[in-house]
């Protein structure tokens, strides 16, 4: 059974004072963080985690793994399954991440395995950083272990394939049943004024009128296939969002749709 998580704001640890790591006038275009560069090369960017190398073993990151460091040192991100919050101190010899606090949702074996390795590396090591043209970042420990990342552009409301990965009930989310994972998605067509996609088993389409932070959904039209009980139960939950108005909120490459009774879905932009 999937664990449940509370989507209230994560309580971050006390923010440490940030040590200066260079000046803006020195070598702001440099790719190295430390005595030779400024933290501006790293902060303010949402970095998609591409891979983690510990020793001679490299693991590819799950699609949803990312990291962002704010100018004030606050850190937020996703290990590949669970979101986390922390702080980062910039020092002359690199970046030091404080111990993170995270949600506790259970996912598949592969993302959980990566999550454990990634969390352990961030918590126990200090990093130097190097950026390259094309929006690439490499974090390297003193032992030579590396985290490779790339700049992640925000997703647009229209035209993006939003892959549904959770069901929301007030401030609590649960993962989709295993049978539905990776199969439920939607996209919004601005010109046609429609939402279309799949609710896990059946395809779906409906009129969709967008105004400010709300989407009014019309009566859904679906195919009539029969699937497993768990998949059909997930479909029924998703279909409850239609024939009404939902609020939407986009956070970079994630979106939530929430109905008036605080039920809804969470989704991420597909590659």
Secondary structure, DSSP 4 states (H G I P E B T S, - for coil): ----EE-SPPPPPPPPPPPP---HHHHTT-SEEBTTB-GGGTTT-EEEEEEEEETTEEEEPPTT-EEEE-TTSEEEEE-SSSEEEEEEEEETTEEEEPPPEE------HHHHHHHHHHHHHHHH-EEEEEEETTTEEEEEETTS-EEEEEE-PPPPSSS--EEEEEEEETTEEEEPPGGGTTTEEEEEETTTTEEEEEESSSEEEEEEEEETTEEEE---EE------HHHHHHHHHHHTTSSEEEEEEEETTEEEEE-TTSEEEEEEE--
